Amino acid sequence: MDALTLWSLVGFLLAAYAVIANDSVQTLGTWMASNNERFNYKTLWIAASAVLLATLWYGWSVNGGDISYGRLNKIPWQEVQWYHAAAPAILVALTRIGVPVSTSFLVLSVFASTFILEKMLMKSIMGYGVAAAFAYMVWFAIHKYAGKWFDETQPVSESNKKFWRIAQWVATGGLWWTWLSHDMANIAVFLPRVIPVDLMIMISVVFVAGLFFMFRERGGKIQQIVLEKHNTKYVRSATLIDLFYWLCLYFFKELNDIPMSTTWVFVGLLAGRELAMATYFGKKKTKSVFPLVAKDFGKMMVGLGASVALVLLVHYVINPM
């Protein structure tokens, strides 16, 4: 194995871990929070792994061996160097301390031109704003017009529990598929654009093993961003979060093939939801929610700052064009 292949492997392994440990909690966090007491983590891991493998192999089969689902069309393949592998290493470090970093910015930015990075940033900003506004309107309407029916403190009949449980698993499955077909590019950027079968098997094993570790840790420190939000451990709230996140993500995924930060969309969705409930329940609640929203936004800015610094270092110092 030459140095180039070694850096590709290192970058792939670090990116795979970072994507699973950092970004996958966006899509699976509320599902884990509302199912941990009902199901063993191994059961949840098996279900999530089934969707992951289906997404991975379906994309590989219909796209001629490319697992990125077209997200790398504007980022051509290039030889992986040490500084490319450094990007996911920084991401892993930030993940371990609980910072919700955008994997797309931090990983893809060192491969992309500054022009593509600008487009990624603009799309992500729009994603945050649209998700926040959409969530605000939806949750304000829910509490205003269906608050009594949606009150989590009220008992739920067994038939309704079954309905919500099924709805949640369907919504989470659709969200998990959509998210994977977008964020797989953050890992595939370290790999050949056409992946042979033997490499696909290795990739599948790495993903499933990483997912097992994430479920065993109950999401790790990033999961705290989900748990500290209002009622996320209840199945009805978790179902609606996953459903509306799925709709937002699918819209932006189909808008064009420019990668974006799904982290920003997720944090925007949670911010809009928290602000809607705070507005509905009164000024006292509103005052308490702003520090929470600001803290999450600040953490995103830390990740963005690290991404921009790394891009400038690579493009203007290490490898100037």
N, C-alpha and C positions, 0 to 999 in steps of 0.2 A: 504494500500500500504506500503510494507516494504521498508527499506532503499535501498536495492538492486534494486527493481523495480523503486524507485524514481530516482536513479542515471541513470538507463537505459533511463527513460523518459527525464530527463534533458539533457543527452548526445544526445539523438535522436533529441530533439527540437533545441538544439544549432547547431548540425551538419547539420540539415536540413536548418536552416537559413543561416549558413555559406556557404554551397554548393550552395544554390540558389543566395545569395547576392554576393559571391566572384567568384565562378567558372562558373556559368551559363552565366555570361557576356562574357566569352570567346566565347561561341557559339552563343549567341544572341546579342552581342554588336554591331557588324557591321550591323546586320539586323535591330536593333532598330535605329541606327544612320542614316540609309538610308531610313527609313520608318516613322520616327516620325512626319515629316511634312505632310505626305500623309495620315496616318491612326491615329485614336485615339488610345491611349495606351491600352484601354480596348479591342479593336479589336485584337491587337497584343497579348495581354494576353490570350484571348480565343483560338487563334490559337496555341500558345505555350503550353497551358494547355491541349489541345486535344492530341498533340503528347506525352506530359509527361504521361498522364493517359494511353494512348495506350501502351507505353513502359513499364510502371509500371505493368499493369495488364497482359500484354502478358508474361513478364518475370515470374511473379508469377504463371501463369497458366501452362507454359511449363516446369518450373523448380521445380515443386512440392512444391510451396509455398515459394521458395527462390527468392528474388528480386535482388540479387547481380550479377546475370548472371555468376556465377562461379568464380568471382573475389576474393572470400573469401575461396577458396578451401585450400589454404596453411596457412590460418589464422583461426584456430579453434575457436569456440565460447568459451567465458569465462565470468565469472561473472563480471558485470560492477561495478567498484569502483569509488570513487570520483575523482581520478586522471585521469581516462579515460574521464570523463565528463569535466575535466579541459582543455583538448586539444582543443575541439571545442570552448570553452570559449575564449581561447587565440586567436583562429582563428577569432572569431567575432570581437575582439578588433582590430586586425590588419586590418581586412576588413574595418572597419569603418574609418580608417585613410588612406585607399587607397593603402595598400600594397598587391600585387598579390601573396598571399601565396599558396603553394601547399597543398590542403586539404588532399590529399592522404598521404603525408609525415606527416603532423601534427596530423591527426586523426588516421590513421591506424598504425603509428609507435608505439604508446603506447600499441597496441594489439599484434603487430608482434614481432618475434624474431629479433635480430640484423642481423642474416643471411638473413632473408627476406627483412629487411630494406636495406641491402647492394644491394640486387638484384633490389629492387625498384629504388634505387638511380642510379645504372648503366643503367637501362632501361630508366630512365628519362633523364640522360645525353645524351644517344644515341638519344633519341627523340628530344631533343633540337638541337643537331648537324645535324641530318638528316633533320628535318623540316627547319632549317635555310639554309642549302645547297640546298635543293629542291626548296625552295621559291626563293632563289637568282637566280638559273638557270632559273626558270619559268618566273619570272618577268623581268629579263634581256632580255630573248628571246622575251617576249611580247613587250617590248619597242623598241627593235632593229628591229624586223620584222613586228610588227603590231602596232607601236606607233601611226601612224596617225589615224588608224581606232579606236584605243583605247583611243584617247585623250579626257579626260573628259570635256574639255572646248568647244569641238565642239558640235553643236546641234544634237539631236538624233530624228529620225522620230518616230511617234506614234507607228508604228508597231514594231520597235526595242525596244522602251520603254516597250511595253507589253511583248516582248520576254524575256528581261532581268529581268523584274519583276517576271515573272513566274519561270524563271530559278533560281532566287535568293530564292524564297520561297521553291522550291524543294530542292536546295542544303542545305539551312538552316534546313529544316525538316529532311533530312538524317543525317546531322551533329548532330542535337539535339538528335535524336534517338541514334546514335552511342555513343555520349558523355554520355548520361544518362545511357546506358547499361554498361558503364565502371565505372562512378563515383557514381552510386547508392550504390556501396559497402561501400563508405565512410559514409553513413547513416545507411545502413543495419547492419554494424558491431555492433551497439548498440542493435539490435533486435534479437529475436529468428531466427534461420536459417529457420524454417518453420513458416510462419506467417498466423494466422487464418483470416477469412474474416472480422470480426469486426475490427481487428487491421488494415487491409488493407484499410478499409474505412476511418479510422482516419488518416492514413498516407496520403491518397489521398487528404483529406481536408487540411491538414497542407501544403502539397506541393503546391496546387493550391493557397491557401491564401498567402504563401510566395512569389510565383511568381507574384501575384497581387501587393504586396508591392514593389517588385523589378521593375516592369514596371512603377508603379506610380512614383518612384524615378528616372526614366529614367536611371537605371543601377547604380546609386550611384557614389561614387568616383572612383571605379574600372573602370567605363566606360571611364574615362579620358584617360586611356592607349590606348583605341581604338580611341577616338576622336582626339588625338594629332598626330596620324599617317596620312600620306599623302593620301588625297582623300577617306577616309573610309566612308564618308557620301554619296558617289555616288554609285548608284545601281550596276554599272558594277564592280567597285573595290570590293564592299562588296560581290558580288556574287562569284568572283574568290577567295577571302580570305576564304569564307565559304567552297567552293568546295575543295580547296587544303588542308585546315585544315581537312576536312572530310576524304580525301584520306589518309593523314598522320595518323590520329587517328585510322582509320579502320585498317590500316596495323599493327600498334602496338597492337591494341586490339586483333587481330587475331593471332599475333605472339606467345603469350602464355598467361596464366591466371595470371601472376604476375601483380599486380596493378602498375601504374606509375603516374607521375605528368602530367596531361593534360595541366596544366598551363605552364609548361616548353615547351611543344610542341607548344602551342599557341604563347608564347613570342618569341620562336625561329623562328616561321613562320613569325611573324611581323618584327623581326630583319633582317632576310634574305631578305624580301621584301624591307625594307627601304634601306638596303645596295645596293641592285641591282639597285634601282632607283637613288641612290646617285652616284653610279659608272657610270651609263649611262649619267646622266646629268652633270657630271664634278666634279673637285676637290673641288670647293667651297661648293657644296651640300654635298660631302662626309665628309668634316670637321664638318658640322653642324649636321650630323646624328649620329656620334659616341657618343656624350654626351647623346643623347636620348636612344640609344641602351644600353649604359653603365648604365644609370639610371634604366632602367627596369631590367637589369641583377642584379644590386645591390639590388634592392627590392626583387628579388627572393632569393638572398643569405641571406637576413635578415630572410625570411621565413624558409629557410633551416637551418639556425643557431638556430632558435627557436625550430624547430623540433628535431634536434640532441640533444640540451640541455634537452628537455623534455624527450626524450628517455633515455638518460643517467641517468637522475634523477629518472625515474620510474624503470629502470632495475637494477640500481646499488645502489640506496639510499632508495627509498620508498619500493620497492618490489624485493630485490635481490634474485636471484635464487640459 
